[in-house]
Amino acid sequence: MKSAWNAGDVREMEDLAGLIQDAGFVPFFRTDGLRSLEDLIVPERWFGDIEGPWEWKGMLASQKRCVYGKFCANGAAFIAPDLFPALMCIRRNGYDFEGMWEDGLMTSTAHAIMGHFAEHGPSRAKDVRKAIGKPKDFDREIVRLQMLTFPIHRDFVYDIDRYGKPYGWGNALLDTPENMYGMDYVLLADNYTEETALQTILARMMPLIVSQDTDIRPLLMGKRMRRNRI
């Protein structure tokens, strides 16, 4: 493990893969108290004419070299697959989705979204929205479900123009961890308590923590942290 990751350390996709494996939980965008991918990547890869993290995220997720999704209150994050069960322990708090639904903790939109994945498997977010009737709270609920670790990004797929070339922003192809990784993997969350899960992830994140006085627990528990330029 590197003692710290610094600006410019991420130049290629393999650097990002190494960062995810090393630090375990990597915010995509700037987050108070932590170095994020935005802080560490070389500028020409961030928004330029060459391939960068916007393309890499789908490649790494589809190869199961990271779990990617809206896991931070202010945006997306990459998580090492071996740590994701610990995050599921923290976020799900011992529940599966049906348990949350039965206890009145889920909206009808969330129930429809998860029902779609159960019936159809991996689906583009825009197709799920259309299939369940384009509810007004879809965007809020799909993010909330990701924060709870129920759907994850399997890949990003692109629209194809009449010349057979991809164009535009990639469309999120979502799936459940249960389907993508299997139930045995998901049940690894039961090996943790909330405290051991927090400590396990925090220990890996040390190379990204700017100050030892920073409390990263709120971020891991799904609470909003203030953005700050590092």
C-alpha positions in Angstrom: 0.0 0.0 0.0 1.3 3.5 -0.9 1.5 5.8 2.1 -0.3 8.5 0.1 -1.7 9.1 -3.4 -1.0 12.5 -4.9 -2.0 14.7 -7.8 -0.9 13.3 -11.1 -0.5 9.7 -9.9 -3.3 8.4 -12.1 -2.3 8.6 -15.7 -3.7 5.3 -17.1 -6.6 3.0 -16.4 -4.2 0.6 -14.7 -3.2 3.4 -12.3 -6.9 3.8 -11.4 -7.3 0.1 -10.9 -4.3 0.1 -8.6 -5.7 3.1 -6.7 -9.0 1.3 -6.2 -7.4 -1.9 -4.9 -5.0 0.1 -2.7 -7.3 2.6 -1.1 -10.5 0.6 -1.3 -13.1 3.4 -1.4 -12.3 6.2 -3.9 -14.7 9.1 -4.5 -14.9 10.2 -8.1 -15.3 13.9 -7.3 -13.7 16.2 -4.7 -14.8 15.4 -1.2 -13.9 17.2 2.0 -11.0 15.5 3.8 -10.1 13.0 1.1 -8.2 12.9 -2.1 -10.5 11.8 -4.9 -10.0 10.7 -8.4 -10.6 14.3 -9.5 -7.6 15.4 -7.4 -5.3 12.5 -8.4 -5.7 12.2 -12.2 -3.6 14.1 -14.7 -5.6 17.0 -16.2 -5.5 15.9 -19.8 -7.4 12.7 -18.8 -10.1 14.5 -16.9 -11.7 16.4 -19.7 -9.7 16.1 -22.9 -9.7 14.4 -26.3 -8.2 11.2 -25.0 -9.8 8.3 -23.1 -10.2 9.0 -19.4 -12.1 8.0 -16.3 -15.5 8.6 -18.0 -14.7 5.6 -20.2 -12.6 3.6 -17.6 -15.4 3.4 -15.1 -17.5 1.1 -17.3 -14.5 -1.0 -18.3 -13.4 -1.6 -14.7 -16.9 -2.3 -13.5 -17.7 -4.8 -16.3 -14.4 -6.6 -15.6 -15.4 -6.8 -11.9 -12.2 -4.9 -10.9 -14.3 -2.4 -9.0 -17.9 -1.8 -7.9 -19.0 1.6 -9.2 -22.1 3.6 -8.3 -23.6 6.6 -6.4 -22.1 5.7 -3.1 -21.2 9.2 -1.9 -23.8 11.8 -0.9 -22.1 14.1 -3.4 -21.5 11.7 -6.2 -20.1 8.4 -7.4 -17.3 6.3 -6.0 -15.2 3.2 -6.9 -15.0 0.4 -4.3 -12.7 -2.6 -4.3 -14.9 -5.7 -4.8 -13.4 -7.3 -1.7 -14.6 -4.4 0.4 -18.1 -4.0 -1.0 -19.7 -6.5 1.4 -18.5 -4.3 4.2 -20.2 -1.3 2.7 -23.4 -3.4 2.2 -23.3 -4.2 5.9 -23.1 -0.5 6.8 -25.7 0.7 4.3 -28.3 -2.1 4.5 -28.2 -2.4 8.3 -29.1 -6.1 8.2 -32.0 -5.7 5.7 -32.6 -7.1 2.2 -34.8 -5.0 -0.1 -38.0 -6.9 0.7 -37.4 -6.5 4.4 -37.2 -2.7 3.9 -40.3 -2.7 1.7 -42.3 -4.7 4.3 -41.2 -2.4 7.1 -42.4 0.7 5.1 -38.9 2.0 4.4 -39.2 2.0 0.6 -41.4 4.0 -1.8 -43.5 2.4 -4.5 -41.1 3.8 -7.1 -38.2 2.0 -5.4 -40.2 -1.2 -5.3 -41.0 -0.9 -9.0 -37.3 -0.3 -9.9 -36.2 -3.4 -7.9 -39.0 -5.4 -9.4 -37.8 -4.5 -12.8 -34.3 -5.8 -12.1 -35.7 -9.0 -10.6 -37.8 -9.7 -13.7 -35.5 -8.4 -16.5 -31.9 -8.5 -15.0 -29.3 -5.9 -16.2 -31.1 -2.8 -17.6 -30.2 0.7 -18.7 -31.5 3.3 -16.2 -33.5 5.1 -18.9 -35.2 1.8 -19.9 -36.1 1.1 -16.3 -37.6 4.6 -16.0 -39.7 4.1 -19.1 -40.8 0.6 -18.2 -42.2 1.7 -14.8 -44.1 4.7 -16.1 -41.5 7.6 -15.8 -42.3 8.4 -12.1 -41.3 11.9 -11.1 -39.2 10.7 -8.2 -37.2 8.2 -10.3 -33.9 10.1 -10.2 -34.1 10.5 -6.5 -35.0 6.9 -5.9 -32.5 5.3 -8.2 -29.7 7.3 -6.4 -31.1 6.4 -3.0 -31.2 2.7 -3.9 -27.5 2.9 -5.0 -26.6 4.6 -1.8 -28.2 1.6 -0.1 -26.1 -0.7 -2.3 -29.1 -2.4 -4.0 -28.3 -1.6 -7.7 -24.8 -1.1 -9.0 -23.3 -0.2 -12.3 -22.5 -3.2 -14.5 -21.2 -1.1 -17.4 -22.0 1.9 -19.6 -23.4 1.4 -23.0 -23.5 3.9 -25.8 -26.1 4.8 -28.4 -25.1 4.0 -32.0 -25.5 6.5 -34.9 -26.5 5.5 -38.4 -22.8 4.9 -39.3 -22.4 2.3 -36.5 -20.4 4.6 -34.3 -21.1 5.2 -30.6 -21.9 8.7 -29.5 -22.9 10.8 -26.5 -22.6 9.9 -22.8 -22.7 6.3 -21.9 -26.0 5.0 -20.6 -25.7 3.4 -17.1 -26.3 -0.3 -17.3 -27.5 -1.2 -13.8 -27.7 -4.6 -12.1 -27.9 -5.9 -8.6 -24.9 -7.3 -6.7 -26.9 -10.4 -6.0 -27.1 -11.0 -9.8 -23.7 -9.8 -10.8 -21.6 -11.3 -8.0 -23.9 -14.0 -6.6 -25.6 -14.6 -3.3 -22.6 -16.1 -1.6 -20.7 -12.8 -2.2 -23.6 -10.7 -0.9 -23.9 -12.9 2.2 -20.3 -12.0 3.1 -21.9 -8.8 4.5 -23.1 -10.9 7.4 -19.5 -11.5 8.5 -19.3 -7.8 9.7 -20.8 -5.7 12.4 -21.2 -2.0 11.5 -18.1 -1.2 13.5 -15.9 -3.9 12.0 -17.1 -2.9 8.6 -16.3 0.8 9.2 -12.9 -0.1 10.6 -12.1 -2.4 7.7 -12.8 0.2 5.0 -11.2 3.1 7.0 -8.0 1.1 7.3 -7.7 0.8 3.5 -8.5 4.4 2.9 -5.5 5.8 4.8 -3.6 6.7 1.5 -6.5 9.1 0.6 -7.1 10.8 4.0 -5.7 14.4 4.0 -5.8 14.9 7.8 -6.0 12.3 10.5 -8.5 14.7 12.2 -11.0 14.1 9.4 -13.9 12.0 10.3 -14.7 9.8 7.3 -17.4 7.8 9.0 -20.3 10.0 7.9 -19.3 9.4 4.2 -19.2 5.7 4.7 -22.5 5.7 6.4 -24.1 7.6 3.5 -24.3 11.1 4.9 -23.4 14.3 3.0 -19.9 15.7 3.4 -19.0 19.2 2.3 -17.1 19.5 -1.0 -13.7 21.2 -0.7 -10.8 21.8 -3.0 -7.7 20.0 -1.7 
